[in-house]
Amino acid sequence: MGATERDQDGTIAALKKVAAQFAVAVTPHLQAQIDPSDPQDPIARQFLPDAAELVTLPHEREDPIGDTAHSPVAGIVHRYPDRALLKLVNVCPVYCRFCFRREMVGPGSKGLSTEQLDAAIEYIAQHPAIWEVILTGGDPLIVSPRRLKEVIARLNAIPHLGVIRIHSRVPVVDPARITDEMIDALKSSDKAVWLLLHANHAREFVPEAVNAIRKLVGAGVPMLGQSVLLKGINDSPAALTDLFRAMVANRIKPHYLHHGDLARGTSHFRVSLAEGQQLMRRLRGHVSGLLQPTYILDIPGGHGKVPVGPVYAEPQDDGSWQVSDPWGCSHQYDDPATR
């Protein structure tokens, strides 16, 4: 286990305990990106186990965003009226050490049976308010192109669906999976298929990953980016700027920057909300709006995602507004619509 080389305080016994609790997997592609001489290597810290994962704080939860409370049938999470998650599989090519579903995924975790998948798709078909389906898991692009194409075809046949969204890390963690057959499966739908790429550091955009992304975008698959704010990995203006520039340079619009969820054993990755807001404030005015995602908190307990970025305009007692510019100066704004 390579984690022992970078974690001076960890022991083999402690790391075995981590692996016994939470799934561990690293693709050969990612192994080649790790710099063993750097104890803070951003690839290693995301994917190699750490003895710090054995520390569980009182506020951490097995189901930090409340998936279970909103799961009417196996494989479905229906938290918002117009969209639902379809958790196609419970395995990934790699396992992020900060994953909010770390209690539910990994080798031995059962995916949906044929009967369960039938029931999940039937649930979507019977709820006409659902306009968007998000394939997640696990990582849905770990399935074969044939199976993915079959699932997309079944969703494509539901008249009230407008969008099929796929959340994946595959293009940057196992880019060889982005084959012509996989792209053919993604293009097989009459409905819009969007791919949301999870990436947290600019170093994930190596040539193999860039080539996989170019194949997807060049084939007409629109891509958005989502990231998790992680202490010691991307919690600086420079690191976030590099990450979002890498996305935009590869025609991926940064969509969400997630505040870290309260998953067990993840406190060493956690940044405070105030620090996150300050980071977003420091990006404003210094990088293009193309590079700025929405800073999001998934409220613990299943209450949904909300923007938690800095506030730039505050109402005053006299009816005016105090507005802060990107450089921290305040200005009065009299709203003519209220005069």
VOZAKOL-470417 format. One line per field, with one value per residue (C-alpha): x, y, z; residue number from 1. Coordinates in pm, whole numbers, plus 50000, padded with zeros to 5 digits. Each point is the difference from the previous one (the first is absolute). Layout:
# residues N
X X / ...
Y Y / ...
Z Z / ...
i NUM / ...
This chain:
# residues 339
X 50000 / 50170 / 49837 / 50259 / 50273 / 49834 / 49839 / 50280 / 49755 / 49803 / 50074 / 49924 / 49759 / 49812 / 49979 / 49866 / 49727 / 49916 / 49981 / 49777 / 49750 / 50016 / 50067 / 50343 / 50084 / 50241 / 50023 / 50339 / 49939 / 49982 / 50289 / 50217 / 49902 / 50104 / 50328 / 50130 / 50249 / 49718 / 49821 / 49724 / 49959 / 49643 / 49934 / 50126 / 49805 / 49676 / 50027 / 50249 / 49873 / 50109 / 49999 / 49809 / 49693 / 49973 / 49904 / 49622 / 49863 / 49660 / 49830 / 50111 / 49738 / 49974 / 49751 / 50104 / 49764 / 49701 / 49974 / 49818 / 49715 / 49923 / 50034 / 49647 / 50135 / 50345 / 50230 / 49788 / 50057 / 49717 / 50078 / 49885 / 49670 / 50145 / 50302 / 50105 / 50319 / 50030 / 50282 / 50084 / 50302 / 50167 / 50360 / 50258 / 50333 / 50151 / 49875 / 50039 / 50106 / 49740 / 49705 / 49660 / 49875 / 50301 / 49778 / 49801 / 50254 / 50283 / 50080 / 49724 / 49740 / 49716 / 49884 / 49641 / 49859 / 49798 / 49680 / 50121 / 50107 / 49659 / 49830 / 50226 / 49930 / 49630 / 50006 / 50145 / 49741 / 49716 / 50107 / 49946 / 50146 / 50345 / 50157 / 50363 / 50163 / 50350 / 50194 / 50231 / 50111 / 50280 / 50124 / 49759 / 50276 / 50153 / 49726 / 50046 / 49899 / 49741 / 49829 / 50020 / 49841 / 49718 / 49926 / 50011 / 49761 / 49752 / 50019 / 49977 / 49662 / 49846 / 49817 / 50018 / 50379 / 50196 / 50357 / 50217 / 50289 / 50300 / 50236 / 50343 / 50367 / 50099 / 50142 / 50272 / 50052 / 49970 / 49993 / 50052 / 49635 / 49891 / 49992 / 49814 / 49743 / 49948 / 49955 / 49756 / 49796 / 49999 / 49891 / 49726 / 49727 / 49759 / 49993 / 50284 / 50276 / 50223 / 50318 / 50112 / 50366 / 50126 / 50354 / 50172 / 50347 / 50157 / 50248 / 49717 / 49995 / 50291 / 50021 / 49809 / 49715 / 49998 / 49977 / 49704 / 49824 / 50064 / 49846 / 49688 / 49958 / 50094 / 49726 / 49746 / 49974 / 49971 / 50203 / 49981 / 50245 / 49948 / 50261 / 50025 / 50180 / 50278 / 50244 / 50358 / 49900 / 49814 / 49927 / 50193 / 49914 / 50292 / 49894 / 49636 / 50100 / 50222 / 49726 / 49724 / 50227 / 50084 / 49628 / 49910 / 50302 / 49857 / 49647 / 49863 / 49800 / 50061 / 49654 / 50026 / 50267 / 49871 / 50064 / 50125 / 49725 / 50001 / 50101 / 50173 / 50376 / 50030 / 50073 / 50360 / 49863 / 49754 / 50017 / 49771 / 49714 / 50157 / 50326 / 49808 / 49814 / 50325 / 50153 / 49705 / 50019 / 50367 / 49917 / 49735 / 50144 / 50328 / 49880 / 49733 / 49643 / 50049 / 50233 / 49766 / 49777 / 49725 / 50129 / 49754 / 49914 / 49796 / 49810 / 50051 / 49696 / 49872 / 49872 / 50156 / 50277 / 50022 / 50249 / 50219 / 50231 / 50084 / 49731 / 50083 / 49681 / 49828 / 49687 / 50027 / 49741 / 49950 / 49899 / 50334 / 50246 / 50361 / 50188 / 50356 / 50213 / 50245 / 50283 / 49820 / 49884 / 49641 / 49762 / 49647 / 49742 / 49657 / 49763 / 49782 / 49740 / 49912 / 49995
Y 50000 / 50319 / 50209 / 49879 / 50174 / 50341 / 49983 / 50006 / 49966 / 49717 / 49634 / 49697 / 49884 / 50331 / 50003 / 49645 / 50120 / 50281 / 49753 / 49773 / 50284 / 50187 / 49878 / 50062 / 49989 / 50195 / 49955 / 49947 / 50330 / 50185 / 49809 / 50137 / 50357 / 49977 / 50161 / 49776 / 50269 / 50245 / 49925 / 50244 / 49869 / 50101 / 49676 / 49778 / 50190 / 49958 / 49625 / 49830 / 49903 / 50201 / 49911 / 50325 / 49826 / 49805 / 50322 / 50044 / 50326 / 50020 / 50193 / 49761 / 49767 / 49673 / 50164 / 50367 / 50134 / 49784 / 49781 / 49727 / 50227 / 50084 / 49652 / 49872 / 49693 / 49843 / 50206 / 50316 / 50319 / 50246 / 50312 / 50269 / 49991 / 50034 / 49770 / 49668 / 49804 / 49654 / 49823 / 49748 / 49845 / 50014 / 49962 / 50242 / 49963 / 50201 / 50095 / 50359 / 50017 / 50275 / 49831 / 50079 / 49654 / 49815 / 49786 / 49876 / 49939 / 49758 / 49641 / 49773 / 50277 / 49868 / 50193 / 49994 / 49663 / 49969 / 50022 / 50302 / 50183 / 49928 / 50141 / 50309 / 50082 / 49934 / 50248 / 50265 / 49919 / 50032 / 50346 / 50249 / 50287 / 49842 / 50183 / 49913 / 49672 / 49995 / 49676 / 49966 / 49735 / 49902 / 50111 / 49920 / 50004 / 49692 / 49791 / 49862 / 50219 / 49739 / 50017 / 50379 / 50019 / 49771 / 50215 / 50320 / 49846 / 49916 / 50352 / 50146 / 49827 / 50192 / 50294 / 50249 / 49979 / 50282 / 49942 / 49706 / 50118 / 49779 / 50066 / 49844 / 50016 / 49753 / 50245 / 50110 / 49684 / 49730 / 50177 / 49679 / 49918 / 50287 / 49785 / 50050 / 49750 / 50202 / 50319 / 49823 / 49903 / 50359 / 50129 / 49741 / 50204 / 50239 / 50186 / 50224 / 49809 / 50216 / 49874 / 50153 / 49935 / 49986 / 50138 / 50179 / 50096 / 50126 / 49711 / 49762 / 50146 / 49803 / 49933 / 49669 / 50166 / 50299 / 49769 / 49815 / 50331 / 50124 / 49681 / 50056 / 50370 / 49951 / 49739 / 50255 / 49897 / 50324 / 49999 / 50179 / 49975 / 49941 / 50006 / 49960 / 50263 / 49802 / 50120 / 49975 / 49907 / 50290 / 50247 / 50293 / 50257 / 49875 / 49635 / 50079 / 50232 / 49732 / 49737 / 50210 / 50121 / 49637 / 49926 / 50298 / 49950 / 49655 / 50133 / 49901 / 50266 / 49989 / 49940 / 49925 / 50036 / 49780 / 50075 / 49675 / 49771 / 49865 / 49646 / 49787 / 50032 / 50306 / 50283 / 50036 / 50118 / 50250 / 50376 / 50237 / 50173 / 50337 / 49889 / 49873 / 50326 / 50195 / 49784 / 50065 / 50372 / 50001 / 49847 / 50261 / 50272 / 49814 / 49722 / 49990 / 49910 / 49691 / 49870 / 50054 / 49717 / 50032 / 49927 / 49744 / 49846 / 49680 / 50052 / 49698 / 49781 / 50013 / 50358 / 50082 / 50207 / 50377 / 50263 / 50120 / 50239 / 50348 / 50268 / 50318 / 50204 / 50069 / 50211 / 50309 / 50158 / 50296 / 49772 / 50017 / 49715 / 49973 / 49820 / 49868 / 49997 / 49718 / 50190 / 50042 / 50361 / 50087 / 50203 / 50127 / 49895 / 50164 / 49756 / 50214 / 49723 / 50054 / 50381
Z 50000 / 49880 / 50272 / 50251 / 49800 / 50021 / 50347 / 50256 / 50289 / 49849 / 50057 / 49790 / 50269 / 49996 / 49623 / 50002 / 50236 / 49756 / 49711 / 50208 / 50050 / 49670 / 49646 / 49849 / 49628 / 49783 / 49624 / 49834 / 49821 / 50333 / 50152 / 49721 / 50094 / 50367 / 50103 / 50283 / 50109 / 50081 / 50330 / 49897 / 49647 / 49901 / 49815 / 50281 / 50266 / 49806 / 49944 / 50234 / 50347 / 50301 / 50369 / 50061 / 49857 / 50324 / 50181 / 50012 / 50141 / 50174 / 49719 / 49722 / 49853 / 49810 / 49759 / 50013 / 49733 / 50088 / 49689 / 50190 / 50111 / 49637 / 49849 / 49921 / 49817 / 49971 / 49780 / 49999 / 50200 / 49939 / 50201 / 49756 / 49808 / 49648 / 50023 / 50146 / 50047 / 49851 / 50184 / 49731 / 50174 / 50341 / 49882 / 49859 / 49821 / 50291 / 50345 / 50115 / 50364 / 50065 / 49825 / 50152 / 49896 / 50136 / 50226 / 49698 / 49725 / 49940 / 49906 / 50122 / 49989 / 49794 / 49696 / 49886 / 49907 / 49680 / 50203 / 50197 / 49684 / 49848 / 50311 / 50004 / 49635 / 50055 / 50290 / 49769 / 49734 / 50254 / 50122 / 49717 / 50205 / 49956 / 49707 / 50071 / 50101 / 50144 / 49957 / 50296 / 50242 / 50028 / 49662 / 49715 / 49737 / 50157 / 49833 / 49650 / 49708 / 49906 / 50338 / 50013 / 49655 / 50114 / 50305 / 49796 / 49747 / 50276 / 50140 / 49651 / 49961 / 50295 / 49837 / 50288 / 50044 / 49843 / 50120 / 50098 / 50214 / 50081 / 50291 / 49953 / 50088 / 49727 / 49742 / 50245 / 50207 / 49733 / 49663 / 49802 / 50072 / 49773 / 49689 / 49675 / 50130 / 50318 / 49801 / 49769 / 50308 / 50127 / 49658 / 49959 / 50173 / 49832 / 50330 / 50110 / 50179 / 50220 / 50168 / 50331 / 50063 / 50359 / 50022 / 50289 / 49884 / 49678 / 50007 / 49917 / 49646 / 49859 / 49622 / 50018 / 50192 / 49766 / 49699 / 50156 / 50072 / 49646 / 49861 / 50210 / 49926 / 49636 / 49972 / 50118 / 50367 / 50203 / 50320 / 50332 / 50288 / 50369 / 50273 / 50376 / 50205 / 50173 / 50263 / 49882 / 49646 / 49841 / 50282 / 49854 / 49731 / 49787 / 50017 / 49922 / 49717 / 49845 / 50040 / 49844 / 49721 / 49920 / 49977 / 49785 / 49772 / 49931 / 49939 / 50340 / 50185 / 50378 / 50147 / 50372 / 50266 / 50281 / 50364 / 50152 / 50129 / 50356 / 49909 / 50262 / 50013 / 49776 / 50247 / 49879 / 49662 / 50144 / 49939 / 50190 / 49823 / 50078 / 49836 / 49697 / 49964 / 50024 / 49727 / 49770 / 50077 / 49906 / 49661 / 49919 / 49778 / 49956 / 49771 / 49734 / 50085 / 49785 / 50270 / 50294 / 50121 / 50258 / 50349 / 50139 / 50335 / 50007 / 50325 / 50228 / 50044 / 49642 / 49989 / 49664 / 49844 / 50052 / 49880 / 50286 / 49817 / 50127 / 50000 / 49811 / 50049 / 50332 / 50059 / 50217 / 50231 / 49763 / 49711 / 49822 / 49957 / 50110 / 49722 / 50021 / 49688 / 49921 / 50171 / 50334 / 49966 / 50094 / 49787 / 50054 / 49744 / 49989 / 49835 / 49766 / 49979 / 50366 / 49994
i 1 / 2 / 3 / 4 / 5 / 6 / 7 / 8 / 9 / 10 / 11 / 12 / 13 / 14 / 15 / 16 / 17 / 18 / 19 / 20 / 21 / 22 / 23 / 24 / 25 / 26 / 27 / 28 / 29 / 30 / 31 / 32 / 33 / 34 / 35 / 36 / 37 / 38 / 39 / 40 / 41 / 42 / 43 / 44 / 45 / 46 / 47 / 48 / 49 / 50 / 51 / 52 / 53 / 54 / 55 / 56 / 57 / 58 / 59 / 60 / 61 / 62 / 63 / 64 / 65 / 66 / 67 / 68 / 69 / 70 / 71 / 72 / 73 / 74 / 75 / 76 / 77 / 78 / 79 / 80 / 81 / 82 / 83 / 84 / 85 / 86 / 87 / 88 / 89 / 90 / 91 / 92 / 93 / 94 / 95 / 96 / 97 / 98 / 99 / 100 / 101 / 102 / 103 / 104 / 105 / 106 / 107 / 108 / 109 / 110 / 111 / 112 / 113 / 114 / 115 / 116 / 117 / 118 / 119 / 120 / 121 / 122 / 123 / 124 / 125 / 126 / 127 / 128 / 129 / 130 / 131 / 132 / 133 / 134 / 135 / 136 / 137 / 138 / 139 / 140 / 141 / 142 / 143 / 144 / 145 / 146 / 147 / 148 / 149 / 150 / 151 / 152 / 153 / 154 / 155 / 156 / 157 / 158 / 159 / 160 / 161 / 162 / 163 / 164 / 165 / 166 / 167 / 168 / 169 / 170 / 171 / 172 / 173 / 174 / 175 / 176 / 177 / 178 / 179 / 180 / 181 / 182 / 183 / 184 / 185 / 186 / 187 / 188 / 189 / 190 / 191 / 192 / 193 / 194 / 195 / 196 / 197 / 198 / 199 / 200 / 201 / 202 / 203 / 204 / 205 / 206 / 207 / 208 / 209 / 210 / 211 / 212 / 213 / 214 / 215 / 216 / 217 / 218 / 219 / 220 / 221 / 222 / 223 / 224 / 225 / 226 / 227 / 228 / 229 / 230 / 231 / 232 / 233 / 234 / 235 / 236 / 237 / 238 / 239 / 240 / 241 / 242 / 243 / 244 / 245 / 246 / 247 / 248 / 249 / 250 / 251 / 252 / 253 / 254 / 255 / 256 / 257 / 258 / 259 / 260 / 261 / 262 / 263 / 264 / 265 / 266 / 267 / 268 / 269 / 270 / 271 / 272 / 273 / 274 / 275 / 276 / 277 / 278 / 279 / 280 / 281 / 282 / 283 / 284 / 285 / 286 / 287 / 288 / 289 / 290 / 291 / 292 / 293 / 294 / 295 / 296 / 297 / 298 / 299 / 300 / 301 / 302 / 303 / 304 / 305 / 306 / 307 / 308 / 309 / 310 / 311 / 312 / 313 / 314 / 315 / 316 / 317 / 318 / 319 / 320 / 321 / 322 / 323 / 324 / 325 / 326 / 327 / 328 / 329 / 330 / 331 / 332 / 333 / 334 / 335 / 336 / 337 / 338 / 339
